[in-house]
Amino acid sequence: MEQVFTTVSSKGQLVIPAAIRDALGIKAGTRVAISLDGAKVILRPQTRDAARQLIAKLRGSTAGGLSMSDALIAERRAEDAKAGW
């Protein structure tokens, strides 16, 4: 998408151009997450599609390895074995 310019109002408001709103599915009332990455401002719409994409991206990211409960059980068993239980 080509670069588009807009101006911040005296109240700090910013108009997101229609082409960008349409591309991201931003409608009136859509919550937008705002973060700072160095000198860049990042806007992420909090739409259902955005939430689904985030969930899909994170799905399986914690798979594998020992779960915290399994690690705690293993630790307790090791302590019991050391104590002679």
Z-matrix of the N, CA and C atoms (Angstrom, degrees):
N
C 1 1.446
C 2 1.528 1 108.07
N 3 1.308 2 115.80 1 139.18
C 4 1.459 3 119.52 2 -179.49
C 5 1.521 4 110.92 3 -72.92
N 6 1.309 5 115.70 4 159.98
C 7 1.458 6 121.76 5 -179.13
C 8 1.526 7 110.13 6 -72.28
N 9 1.318 8 116.21 7 135.85
C 10 1.456 9 122.73 8 -179.97
C 11 1.519 10 107.36 9 -125.55
N 12 1.320 11 116.99 10 142.42
C 13 1.462 12 120.94 11 -178.60
C 14 1.526 13 110.97 12 -111.15
N 15 1.315 14 115.47 13 146.30
C 16 1.454 15 122.78 14 176.67
C 17 1.522 16 107.28 15 -143.77
N 18 1.310 17 117.77 16 170.34
C 19 1.460 18 122.13 17 -176.79
C 20 1.520 19 110.16 18 -122.23
N 21 1.318 20 116.04 19 140.58
C 22 1.461 21 121.70 20 177.04
C 23 1.527 22 107.65 21 -82.43
N 24 1.347 23 116.01 22 133.41
C 25 1.467 24 120.73 23 -179.64
C 26 1.530 25 110.71 24 -76.27
N 27 1.319 26 116.25 25 172.37
C 28 1.462 27 120.84 26 178.73
C 29 1.529 28 111.43 27 -65.13
N 30 1.332 29 117.54 28 -19.07
C 31 1.464 30 122.22 29 177.34
C 32 1.533 31 111.72 30 -91.45
N 33 1.322 32 117.60 31 3.60
C 34 1.457 33 121.34 32 -179.48
C 35 1.511 34 113.44 33 83.23
N 36 1.311 35 117.55 34 11.59
C 37 1.465 36 121.28 35 -179.01
C 38 1.521 37 110.27 36 -85.28
N 39 1.315 38 114.61 37 148.48
C 40 1.453 39 121.84 38 -177.65
C 41 1.521 40 108.81 39 -131.22
N 42 1.318 41 116.58 40 132.60
C 43 1.470 42 120.51 41 176.86
C 44 1.517 43 108.17 42 -92.34
N 45 1.334 44 115.83 43 124.12
C 46 1.462 45 120.74 44 175.52
C 47 1.525 46 106.34 45 -87.84
N 48 1.336 47 117.97 46 120.75
C 49 1.459 48 120.73 47 -177.61
C 50 1.535 49 112.60 48 -54.99
N 51 1.315 50 115.96 49 147.65
C 52 1.464 51 123.28 50 -175.43
C 53 1.526 52 112.37 51 -55.24
N 54 1.318 53 118.16 52 -41.18
C 55 1.470 54 120.55 53 -178.16
C 56 1.525 55 110.90 54 -61.71
N 57 1.321 56 116.90 55 -38.54
C 58 1.469 57 121.02 56 179.48
C 59 1.528 58 110.12 57 -72.92
N 60 1.347 59 116.86 58 -42.95
C 61 1.475 60 120.22 59 176.99
C 62 1.522 61 110.59 60 -57.96
N 63 1.319 62 116.10 61 -44.66
C 64 1.465 63 120.36 62 -179.40
C 65 1.530 64 111.09 63 -63.74
N 66 1.327 65 116.33 64 -43.92
C 67 1.458 66 120.97 65 -178.62
C 68 1.529 67 111.78 66 -62.70
N 69 1.347 68 116.78 67 -32.51
C 70 1.463 69 121.21 68 -177.52
C 71 1.525 70 113.80 69 -99.40
N 72 1.322 71 116.58 70 -2.02
C 73 1.462 72 119.69 71 179.71
C 74 1.514 73 113.25 72 72.80
N 75 1.325 74 117.08 73 26.83
C 76 1.465 75 121.32 74 179.88
C 77 1.517 76 108.94 75 -85.10
N 78 1.326 77 115.30 76 124.34
C 79 1.470 78 121.67 77 177.79
C 80 1.522 79 107.87 78 -124.36
N 81 1.324 80 117.03 79 171.91
C 82 1.462 81 120.76 80 176.90
C 83 1.521 82 109.26 81 -55.53
N 84 1.305 83 117.03 82 130.25
C 85 1.455 84 121.70 83 179.32
C 86 1.523 85 114.34 84 92.58
N 87 1.338 86 118.14 85 -6.73
C 88 1.460 87 120.95 86 179.08
C 89 1.526 88 109.49 87 -69.02
N 90 1.333 89 116.13 88 129.64
C 91 1.466 90 120.04 89 175.32
C 92 1.526 91 107.92 90 -75.43
N 93 1.332 92 116.07 91 141.79
C 94 1.454 93 121.36 92 -179.75
C 95 1.529 94 108.29 93 -127.92
N 96 1.330 95 116.87 94 125.20
C 97 1.458 96 121.77 95 175.76
C 98 1.522 97 107.81 96 -83.39
N 99 1.325 98 116.28 97 133.53
C 100 1.457 99 121.80 98 -178.96
C 101 1.521 100 108.53 99 -119.80
N 102 1.338 101 116.29 100 128.50
C 103 1.463 102 120.19 101 177.58
C 104 1.523 103 109.26 102 -138.28
N 105 1.301 104 114.86 103 165.98
C 106 1.459 105 121.79 104 -178.14
C 107 1.514 106 108.44 105 -115.84
N 108 1.329 107 116.97 106 129.84
C 109 1.457 108 123.29 107 177.59
C 110 1.517 109 107.10 108 -126.27
N 111 1.317 110 116.26 109 91.51
C 112 1.460 111 120.14 110 -174.00
C 113 1.516 112 109.28 111 65.13
N 114 1.325 113 116.85 112 -118.76
C 115 1.460 114 121.74 113 179.22
C 116 1.521 115 112.06 114 -97.56
N 117 1.333 116 116.95 115 10.80
C 118 1.464 117 120.96 116 -178.36
C 119 1.524 118 110.42 117 -106.14
N 120 1.316 119 116.08 118 138.68
C 121 1.451 120 122.12 119 171.86
C 122 1.522 121 106.89 120 -98.78
N 123 1.322 122 116.57 121 127.19
C 124 1.458 123 121.06 122 -177.99
C 125 1.515 124 108.66 123 -111.59
N 126 1.334 125 115.77 124 126.60
C 127 1.457 126 122.15 125 177.70
C 128 1.521 127 107.65 126 -111.07
N 129 1.333 128 117.00 127 126.54
C 130 1.468 129 121.41 128 178.29
C 131 1.516 130 108.75 129 -124.90
N 132 1.323 131 117.17 130 115.85
C 133 1.464 132 118.93 131 177.83
C 134 1.522 133 110.08 132 -66.54
N 135 1.307 134 116.28 133 140.50
C 136 1.462 135 121.37 134 179.76
C 137 1.527 136 109.18 135 -101.33
N 138 1.320 137 115.38 136 59.02
C 139 1.457 138 121.43 137 178.81
C 140 1.525 139 108.67 138 -88.98
N 141 1.309 140 116.95 139 169.21
C 142 1.464 141 119.65 140 177.17
C 143 1.518 142 110.76 141 -62.44
N 144 1.336 143 116.28 142 -38.18
C 145 1.466 144 118.98 143 178.50
C 146 1.517 145 110.93 144 -63.92
N 147 1.340 146 116.71 145 -41.22
C 148 1.458 147 120.58 146 178.32
C 149 1.520 148 110.44 147 -63.84
N 150 1.331 149 116.86 148 -40.23
C 151 1.466 150 120.77 149 178.44
C 152 1.519 151 110.20 150 -64.97
N 153 1.321 152 116.75 151 -41.81
C 154 1.471 153 120.15 152 179.05
C 155 1.527 154 110.81 153 -63.85
N 156 1.332 155 116.64 154 -40.04
C 157 1.463 156 120.53 155 179.26
C 158 1.523 157 110.35 156 -64.50
N 159 1.341 158 116.76 157 -41.60
C 160 1.456 159 120.48 158 178.97
C 161 1.522 160 110.70 159 -64.33
N 162 1.323 161 116.74 160 -43.89
C 163 1.462 162 120.84 161 178.66
C 164 1.528 163 110.32 162 -61.93
N 165 1.329 164 116.52 163 -43.86
C 166 1.465 165 120.34 164 179.06
C 167 1.529 166 110.75 165 -62.61
N 168 1.324 167 116.16 166 -38.64
C 169 1.467 168 120.76 167 179.82
C 170 1.533 169 110.84 168 -66.75
N 171 1.326 170 116.64 169 -38.02
C 172 1.463 171 120.78 170 -177.16
C 173 1.524 172 113.50 171 -84.77
N 174 1.324 173 116.67 172 -18.31
C 175 1.465 174 120.57 173 -176.97
C 176 1.527 175 110.21 174 -55.71
N 177 1.300 176 115.31 175 126.62
C 178 1.458 177 121.04 176 178.49
C 179 1.518 178 114.73 177 83.70
N 180 1.323 179 118.01 178 -1.96
C 181 1.463 180 120.10 179 -176.84
C 182 1.518 181 112.52 180 -68.42
N 183 1.329 182 117.46 181 -21.06
C 184 1.461 183 119.86 182 178.26
C 185 1.519 184 112.06 183 -106.52
N 186 1.323 185 116.15 184 8.12
C 187 1.466 186 120.05 185 -179.17
C 188 1.522 187 110.15 186 -68.76
N 189 1.300 188 114.65 187 153.16
C 190 1.452 189 119.61 188 179.07
C 191 1.517 190 110.66 189 84.50
N 192 1.274 191 115.17 190 169.18
C 193 1.453 192 119.21 191 -179.93
C 194 1.520 193 111.41 192 73.00
N 195 1.282 194 115.87 193 177.28
C 196 1.449 195 123.65 194 -177.41
C 197 1.521 196 110.04 195 -86.77
N 198 1.324 197 117.15 196 133.98
C 199 1.460 198 119.08 197 176.21
C 200 1.526 199 108.11 198 -72.92
N 201 1.308 200 116.78 199 161.08
C 202 1.461 201 120.59 200 -179.19
C 203 1.527 202 111.10 201 -61.72
N 204 1.325 203 117.32 202 -39.61
C 205 1.462 204 119.30 203 179.62
C 206 1.527 205 110.72 204 -67.27
N 207 1.337 206 117.84 205 -40.41
C 208 1.464 207 120.54 206 177.39
C 209 1.527 208 110.90 207 -64.39
N 210 1.333 209 116.92 208 -39.00
C 211 1.458 210 120.89 209 178.52
C 212 1.529 211 110.44 210 -64.64
N 213 1.332 212 117.51 211 -41.68
C 214 1.462 213 121.30 212 179.03
C 215 1.526 214 111.15 213 -65.21
N 216 1.333 215 117.27 214 -42.91
C 217 1.463 216 121.01 215 178.20
C 218 1.526 217 110.24 216 -61.74
N 219 1.326 218 117.29 217 -44.50
C 220 1.460 219 121.42 218 179.50
C 221 1.527 220 110.27 219 -62.11
N 222 1.322 221 116.62 220 -41.05
C 223 1.463 222 120.98 221 178.75
C 224 1.527 223 111.00 222 -63.42
N 225 1.328 224 116.69 223 -44.63
C 226 1.476 225 120.83 224 179.51
C 227 1.529 226 110.85 225 -64.18
N 228 1.318 227 117.11 226 -40.52
C 229 1.469 228 120.15 227 178.88
C 230 1.523 229 110.88 228 -64.09
N 231 1.326 230 116.36 229 -39.70
C 232 1.465 231 120.28 230 178.06
C 233 1.523 232 110.38 231 -64.55
N 234 1.329 233 116.90 232 -40.86
C 235 1.464 234 120.86 233 177.60
C 236 1.527 235 110.64 234 -63.82
N 237 1.351 236 116.51 235 -42.08
C 238 1.469 237 120.58 236 179.30
C 239 1.530 238 110.99 237 -63.79
N 240 1.345 239 115.67 238 -42.06
C 241 1.460 240 119.51 239 179.73
C 242 1.523 241 110.67 240 -64.89
N 243 1.297 242 117.28 241 -37.78
C 244 1.459 243 121.95 242 179.35
C 245 1.529 244 109.97 243 -67.32
N 246 1.334 245 115.94 244 -36.37
C 247 1.465 246 120.57 245 -179.90
C 248 1.526 247 112.11 246 -80.64
N 249 1.321 248 117.17 247 -7.30
C 250 1.440 249 121.31 248 177.42
C 251 1.521 250 114.31 249 86.97
N 252 1.278 251 118.63 250 22.06
C 253 1.466 252 121.70 251 179.78
C 254 1.480 253 109.94 252 -80.72
